[in-house]
Amino acid sequence: MAGNSFGQAFRVTTAGESHGPGNVVIIDGVPPGLPLEVDDLRGDLARRRPGQSHIVSQRNEPDEPEILSGVFEGRTTGTSLAILIRNTDERSRDYTDIKDKYRPGHADFSFDAKYGVRDYRGGGRSSARETSVRVAAGVVAKKLLAESFGGSVCAYVVQVGDVRADVSDPASVDPRAVETLADGEPNVVRCPDHAVARQMVSLIEAVRKDGDSVGGVAEVVATGVPAGLGEPVFDKIKADLGKALLSLPAVLGVEYGIGFGCATMRGSEHNDLFTTDARTGEITTTSNRHGGMLGGITTGQPLVLRAAVKPTSSLPREQQSVTTDGEPTTIRTRGRHDPCVLPRFVPMAEAMVAIVLADHYLRWRGQTGGVGQ
């Protein structure tokens, strides 16, 4: 099975299935001397794990990481870094009655069409369970960004169904406001607009009671990113970021900066005008409709992207389908599924953006030796 690796200088390879023994990631290209311990991985994994609140899947996975190689005495060694996350609460029996049926919205049919065989237990390799180790790799990438140039990545929910948040300045969003409400309670939907966050929770609860699901939009912003990262022509950083986010389960669209809003604008409206920062003397732009990337290369402005995430395909209500033999049937998915993917999608999006930035930073450093920054 090809397509299990991502990146060049910072290269991530994953393996595992939803109901197998576990998932593992091997990261090549991690520089030596980067501080890394198991505790560093636990925070983002807890944000991604199922069972963390009443509006997500109740599968009870602790997602406890094990560092198998590449770290000695609390620092990376420069050799391949391997991280394992075991599955402990898989319930394969929930899928026995649908093993010969195709679930609407899932990869069941396409996997059969490609391979002639598939792991029907929770979707096997196509399951979002695989993203647990991507998030672990993302933690390593975030550490590299922070240590190398003070970069950071923050994602949050801006829309659930028709409920939209007002986030006028993505670069100013406080990650603490994404995780915690003003009263100290957990922000279970991870929307920094707290009044809207409560509306989102109410919508997700209503949809779940109706035996349905709902989609939405997550926004990702990377700050502190220097100008000059990215490769013309085919490896534009916007292209790699698009691929990274679209490789995540349930993502149907990605835009950056003004995005599809550019379609109704004139060039004079869309252009971000260059100027010199009076405080630092650095060249910058007066606005950021370009989302921090021009010509597929970073400009030093914050990178701002959005991903449209579809409603969860697994539903407890009866739907029309066919069997693997093409016979008409109906299907009702059992098991524990998210009525809305967005709250758990946030750390996944952060991880993939951080991995791309780490990869392009190491590629730039390898090509230029760090000259020009």
ChimeraX attribute file (.defattr): number of C-alpha atoms within 10 A of each C-alpha:
attribute: neighborCount
match mode: 1-to-1
recipient: residues
	/A:1	4
	/A:2	4
	/A:3	7
	/A:4	10
	/A:5	14
	/A:6	20
	/A:7	20
	/A:8	14
	/A:9	19
	/A:10	22
	/A:11	19
	/A:12	24
	/A:13	18
	/A:14	22
	/A:15	15
	/A:16	22
	/A:17	21
	/A:18	23
	/A:19	23
	/A:20	16
	/A:21	13
	/A:22	19
	/A:23	25
	/A:24	24
	/A:25	28
	/A:26	21
	/A:27	24
	/A:28	19
	/A:29	18
	/A:30	23
	/A:31	15
	/A:32	13
	/A:33	13
	/A:34	17
	/A:35	17
	/A:36	19
	/A:37	17
	/A:38	14
	/A:39	9
	/A:40	15
	/A:41	23
	/A:42	18
	/A:43	13
	/A:44	19
	/A:45	25
	/A:46	18
	/A:47	19
	/A:48	21
	/A:49	23
	/A:50	23
	/A:51	17
	/A:52	19
	/A:53	14
	/A:54	12
	/A:55	21
	/A:56	24
	/A:57	19
	/A:58	16
	/A:59	18
	/A:60	15
	/A:61	17
	/A:62	18
	/A:63	22
	/A:64	18
	/A:65	21
	/A:66	15
	/A:67	17
	/A:68	14
	/A:69	15
	/A:70	21
	/A:71	21
	/A:72	12
	/A:73	9
	/A:74	13
	/A:75	15
	/A:76	21
	/A:77	18
	/A:78	15
	/A:79	15
	/A:80	20
	/A:81	21
	/A:82	21
	/A:83	23
	/A:84	23
	/A:85	23
	/A:86	19
	/A:87	20
	/A:88	16
	/A:89	11
	/A:90	17
	/A:91	15
	/A:92	14
	/A:93	11
	/A:94	15
	/A:95	16
	/A:96	12
	/A:97	12
	/A:98	18
	/A:99	17
	/A:100	15
	/A:101	21
	/A:102	23
	/A:103	25
	/A:104	17
	/A:105	13
	/A:106	17
	/A:107	18
	/A:108	22
	/A:109	19
	/A:110	12
	/A:111	17
	/A:112	14
	/A:113	11
	/A:114	9
	/A:115	9
	/A:116	9
	/A:117	11
	/A:118	19
	/A:119	17
	/A:120	23
	/A:121	21
	/A:122	24
	/A:123	20
	/A:124	19
	/A:125	21
	/A:126	21
	/A:127	18
	/A:128	18
	/A:129	23
	/A:130	23
	/A:131	25
	/A:132	28
	/A:133	30
	/A:134	28
	/A:135	26
	/A:136	26
	/A:137	27
	/A:138	27
	/A:139	24
	/A:140	25
	/A:141	26
	/A:142	22
	/A:143	19
	/A:144	25
	/A:145	23
	/A:146	15
	/A:147	12
	/A:148	12
	/A:149	13
	/A:150	14
	/A:151	20
	/A:152	20
	/A:153	27
	/A:154	23
	/A:155	28
	/A:156	30
	/A:157	28
	/A:158	25
	/A:159	22
	/A:160	29
	/A:161	16
	/A:162	11
	/A:163	13
	/A:164	18
	/A:165	19
	/A:166	14
	/A:167	15
	/A:168	8
	/A:169	8
	/A:170	20
	/A:171	18
	/A:172	10
	/A:173	17
	/A:174	11
	/A:175	14
	/A:176	12
	/A:177	18
	/A:178	23
	/A:179	19
	/A:180	18
	/A:181	20
	/A:182	10
	/A:183	7
	/A:184	9
	/A:185	9
	/A:186	14
	/A:187	22
	/A:188	22
	/A:189	30
	/A:190	29
	/A:191	33
	/A:192	25
	/A:193	19
	/A:194	19
	/A:195	12
	/A:196	19
	/A:197	25
	/A:198	16
	/A:199	16
	/A:200	25
	/A:201	20
	/A:202	13
	/A:203	18
	/A:204	24
	/A:205	18
	/A:206	14
	/A:207	15
	/A:208	20
	/A:209	10
	/A:210	12
	/A:211	13
	/A:212	20
	/A:213	25
	/A:214	21
	/A:215	20
	/A:216	21
	/A:217	22
	/A:218	23
	/A:219	24
	/A:220	24
	/A:221	24
	/A:222	23
	/A:223	19
	/A:224	17
	/A:225	23
	/A:226	18
	/A:227	17
	/A:228	18
	/A:229	23
	/A:230	26
	/A:231	19
	/A:232	10
	/A:233	10
	/A:234	11
	/A:235	14
	/A:236	20
	/A:237	24
	/A:238	25
	/A:239	14
	/A:240	23
	/A:241	23
	/A:242	21
	/A:243	15
	/A:244	20
	/A:245	25
	/A:246	19
	/A:247	13
	/A:248	21
	/A:249	20
	/A:250	22
	/A:251	18
	/A:252	13
	/A:253	14
	/A:254	21
	/A:255	18
	/A:256	22
	/A:257	18
	/A:258	17
	/A:259	15
	/A:260	11
	/A:261	11
	/A:262	14
	/A:263	9
	/A:264	9
	/A:265	12
	/A:266	9
	/A:267	9
	/A:268	8
	/A:269	10
	/A:270	17
	/A:271	15
	/A:272	15
	/A:273	11
	/A:274	11
	/A:275	12
	/A:276	12
	/A:277	12
	/A:278	8
	/A:279	6
	/A:280	7
	/A:281	9
	/A:282	11
	/A:283	12
	/A:284	17
	/A:285	19
	/A:286	12
	/A:287	14
	/A:288	20
	/A:289	19
	/A:290	23
	/A:291	22
	/A:292	27
	/A:293	25
	/A:294	15
	/A:295	14
	/A:296	20
	/A:297	20
	/A:298	24
	/A:299	22
	/A:300	19
	/A:301	21
	/A:302	25
	/A:303	25
	/A:304	26
	/A:305	26
	/A:306	24
	/A:307	24
	/A:308	21
	/A:309	25
	/A:310	21
	/A:311	22
	/A:312	20
	/A:313	19
	/A:314	23
	/A:315	23
	/A:316	18
	/A:317	13
	/A:318	11
	/A:319	13
	/A:320	12
	/A:321	17
	/A:322	17
	/A:323	17
	/A:324	14
	/A:325	8
	/A:326	11
	/A:327	9
	/A:328	11
	/A:329	12
	/A:330	15
	/A:331	21
	/A:332	16
	/A:333	19
	/A:334	17
	/A:335	18
	/A:336	19
	/A:337	22
	/A:338	26
	/A:339	26
	/A:340	30
	/A:341	25
	/A:342	30
	/A:343	25
	/A:344	24
	/A:345	27
	/A:346	25
	/A:347	29
	/A:348	28
	/A:349	30
	/A:350	26
	/A:351	29
	/A:352	28
	/A:353	27
	/A:354	29
	/A:355	29
	/A:356	27
	/A:357	29
	/A:358	29
	/A:359	28
	/A:360	25
	/A:361	24
	/A:362	23
	/A:363	19
	/A:364	18
	/A:365	14
	/A:366	11
	/A:367	10
	/A:368	11
	/A:369	10
	/A:370	11
	/A:371	8
	/A:372	7
	/A:373	9
